Amino acid sequence: MKIKAMTLQEAETFLKDGEHPFSAATIRRAIMDGKLRANLVRTAAPYYTVIEDDLLEWASDPDMHKTVHKTD
């Protein structure tokens, strides 16, 4: 079984036509919040990659991407 890793832009495109479309910014926020596992590829222009199975698991779990509203 081959593990498919993809960049955040590829992940956004992958999810766009599915049941759970999310933007690259939302995916990045989930990575930064520790809700989605990712690998940081250290190059001159660093970027994250995510594994397809982890991405699908995160996208299908509504508890992992609840909207938080600030109150005054």
N, C-alpha and C positions, 0 to 999 in steps of 0.2 A: 504494500500500500504506500503510495507516494503522498507525502504531506505537501499541500499547496500553500506556499507563502505568497502574500501579495502586499503591495504598497497601499497606503491609505486611499489614494485615488482609484486604484484598481478595486479596492474593497467597496468604495462608494458606488462604482459602476456595477460591481457584482450584485450589490443589494438593491440597486435602483429599480429593477424590474420584478423583484420578489415581493413577498408579503411585508417585509420590514425595511423600507428604504430609509437610510440615514446618510447625512452628509459627512464628508471627510472631517470637518470640524467637530462634529458630534463624536465620531469614532476616536479622534485624537483626544478629546476631553475624557472619554471613557478610559483611554490608556493612561492619561495623566492622573485620573482618579483611582487607578488600580482596579478597575472593573473589567478590563479587557487586557489579556496578556499580549505582549508585543515584544519584538526584538528591535533594538536600536542598531542600525547599520551605520558604523562610524566611517564616513568618507569626508571629502572636502565639503559636501553638502549632506549632512546626516539626515536619515529618514527612518521611519518605523516600518516594519513588516508585521503582518498578523497572519495567523494560520486560519485557513478556511473554516475548519471545525469550531475553533474558538470564536470566530466572528459570528457564525450562525447561532451558536449557543447563546452568546451575548445578545444578539439581535432579537431572538425569540423569547427572551426573558424580560417581561415588562418591569420587574423590580430592579433590573440593572440600569435602566435609563429613564427613571422617573424624572419629571420636570419639577424642579424646586423653585417655589415662588418666594421672593423676599417680602417681608412685611415690615412696615415702619414702626 
